[in-house]
Amino acid sequence: MEINRPDVVSEVAAAFADYEDALVANEVERIVGFFAADAVRFGVADQQAGLLEQAAWRRAQPPLPPGRRLEDTIITGYGADVAVVTTLFGYPGADDLGRQSQTWVRLPQGWRIVTAHVSHPARERNPSVN
């Protein structure tokens, strides 16, 4: 299997940038359009399976705070049709960074997210847990 084909990384980078633009603009239908029909998304305190659940959840959410920034975004392509995107995200005035990962698959309709995960680090760490 060829890892990090330049065409795959470039295509997914463009799709991911478009997704981020839709997310920041709070364009619900456009955001949901980046997901496969049966995609699963795990959020910080939520989860959705499929486009109907995700669209309903997104419509109920307020827009993201202004100034969202990404750090350490990594796109790794696996063959011609799969890529994983990981990134850290933050907002002005907040010291902690959230974590986001997405698995993208090339489907007949184009690159789509099939699974996504968003999390934030625990604010207080238990020193007895490794």
ABEGO torsion letter per residue (X at the ends): XBBGBAAAAAAAAAAAAAAAAAAAAGBAAAAAAABBAABBBBBAABBBBEAAAAAAAAAABBBBBBGBBBBGBBBBBBEAABBBBBBBBBBBGBABBBBBBBBBBBBAAEBBBABBBBBBBBABBBAABX
